[in-house]
């Protein structure tokens, strides 16, 4: 028997003593499910092809055309996620902003992040397309945390890119 055969036999016998068929099947199943679920992982697909340039910590960033509040990018979050310790309100307002890089209009969902004291940094109030309070889906002067069931303390606002506007 060659050295490789002896090593392989020793390795196989040790593996057989230390594990069972059930644990092998559980590990193999978990691996297969993980491989199958990999395409479902969150990917920033909305950023693809948008030429998303600019500084998201500044109020003149193109996505903030209808925002009113503190920017989550200055408070520990991103343009599309709340800072740790806060939760996104379940109700939002929407706006349509033109990306100066590609000249297209994009639908932006503005989400308030709730749950702790106000951030107080990077105040931004841009009212392009803002509607009166009776058009709540397009009004940016509402504390959206009050309707979320979470703490009603407003922390900051995100600007989530939803897709290209069709102009309808």
N, C-alpha and C positions, 0 to 999 in steps of 0.2 A: 504494500500500500504506500502511495506517495505521501509526502508531508502535507500537501494540500488536502488529500482525502482524509488523513487523520485529523487535521485541524477542523475540517468541515463536519466530520462525525462527532468530534468533541463539542463543537459549537452547537450542533443540532440536538445532541443529548442533553446538554445543559439547558438549552432553551425549552426543551420538552419537559424537563423536571421543574422548571421555574414558572411555567405558564400552563394554562388549560385551553382546551378548544373554545370554551365559552368566552374567555378573556380575549383570545385571538379574534373570534368573530365580532365581539364588541368593538375592539380596536379597529378592525377592518371596516366594520359598518360605519363607525364614526368618521373614519377617513373618507369613505365614499360619499357620505352625506356632506362632509365639509367641502369636498371637491365639487360636488353637485351644486352646493349653495354659493360657491365663490362668485358666479356671475350676478348674484343678487345683492352683493355688498354695495354700499352706497358709493357712488362715483359721481364726481362733479360733472355730469353730462351737460348741464345747462351752460357751463363755461365753454364748451367746445365750440370753436368757431366764432365766438362773440367778440374777440379782440378786447377782452376785459382789461383795459389799461386804465391807469389812474391810481390815486391814493385813497383807499377806502377809509382812512382816518380823517379825511378832510370833507367838509360840507359840500364842496363843489364837485365831488365824485358823481358821475353821471347817474348812478342808480338811486341817488338820494333826491331826485327831482320833486317828490311829493312827501318827503319825510318831515316829521315834526317831533323832536325829542333829542335824547342823548344817543350818540352812535355807539352800538355795541362793540365796534372795532376798537374803541378807546376804553372799553370797560371790561376787557377780558374775553370777549366773544369774537365773532367774525361777521361778515355781511349776511351770512345765512344761519348762524347758530348763536344761541344765547350764552352768556357767560356762566361758568360753573356756579351752582347755588340758585339759579333762576330757572323758570320754566316759561316756554312760549305760551302766550295767550291763545285760547282756542278760537278767538275771533280776530279778524284782521281787516285792514283796508288795502285797496289796490290802487296802483297808478300805472301809467304808461310813460316810460322814459326813453328818449332817443340816445342811443350809443353813438358818440361822435366818431368813434373809430370806424364802424362799418355803416353808419347812417341808418340803421334799422331801429324800429321801435320795439321795446320789450315790455312785457307785462311783469310788474314787480309787486310782490306781496309784502306789505309792511307788517311785521309782527312785533308786538310789544313783548318784552321779557319781564316777568313778574316774580316777586318772591322775596326781595330784600330791599334795603334802602336804595334810593335813587343813586345812579352813578355820578351824575353831576359833572361829567367831562364831555367835551366835544358836543356842545349844544348845536343843533342844526334845525332851522325852520325854513323849509322851502315849500311853497304852497302851489306849485304848478299843478293845475287840474283839481285843486281842492274844491269840494262842494260844500254847500251848507249842511248843517247838522241833520236836517231831515233826509239827506242822502247819505246815510251812515256808511255805506260800503265805500264811499269815496271821500269821507271826511277824516281829516287827520287830527282834529282837536278833541278826540274822545280818549278817555283812559280805558283802553281795551282790556286791561287787567280786571276791571270790575265785572266783566261778563265771563271770565274764564273759569271761575270756581277755585282758582288758586288765590294766593295772597293778592290783595288789591294794590300792593305797593308797586309802582312803576319803576323799572330800573333803566331800561334802554330799548332801542328799536333796531330791528334787523331789516334788511332789504333783500328778500329772497327772489332770485331770478326765476320766473315761472315759464317763460317761453317767448317766442317771437309773436308780436301782435299781428293779427291778420287785417287790422284796419276796419273790422266790422263793428 
